[in-house]
Amino acid sequence: MPAVALPPLAKTQRAMLIASMAVVTLAAWLWLLQGHASHSAVLRPHHHPGAPTVSFVSIVVMWLAMSVAMMAPTTLNWLFAYVSLATKSDPKRTVRAVLEFAGGYFSVWLVYSVIAAGLQLALQNAGLLDGEGKLPSTAAGLVLMGAGAVYFTKLSRSCLKHCRNPLTYFVSRWENGPRSGFRFGAAHAVFCVGCCWLLMLTGFAMGVMNLLWMA
């Protein structure tokens, strides 16, 4: 296959993408930092004296914020590639292209956050999480070993290969249309989840709101 070069991004487009990603990432980290005490309260056992009544939605939001903080920077090269191709004939579509791709990407992580929140509630109700959101030491060790072992699997290697080659993916599957950006973003997120789903769950081993571990 002959080499394919991306259409060059204008300086304003590149600057906008970098700035947007920085703002989104920083906002997620600040929200987590400022609300650390209240988020930690979510982790108290429900029978704990003074434990607040926490809605399932608030736990989902917490997991989604953690996903945004950790995963948003990894999408930058993909946004560069997608916006470069999507706005080749009309640079004014930059904002729309970014919103479409990001919408699809974080919709998948929202689904992951719902599942993770459900798992957290189940573990809490079973009394398996302490006040910091940690599993017992043996279970925590198994989670950490599993997260390391999964990187040796064929599925993980395949997902990582995809994540490192945005241009190859777009060239082989490119399509135009009003929903193509959303579909591309969602498809990429599925591969990202394939790479990182168990790594994200190591929070149950180190503390769900352990910000140092997240960083």
Buried (B, 14 or more C-beta within 10 A) or exposed (E): EEEEEBBEBBEEBBEBBEEBBEEBBEBBBEBBEEBEEEBBBBBBEEEEEEBEEBEEEBBBBBBBBBBBBBBBEBBBBBBBBBBBBBBEEEBEBBEBBBBBBBBBBBEBBBBBBBBBBBEBBEBBEEEEBBEEBBBEEEBBEEBBEBBEEBEEEEEBEEBBEBBEBBBBBBBEEEEEEEEBBBBBBBBBBBBBBBBBBBBBBBBBBBBBBBBEEBE
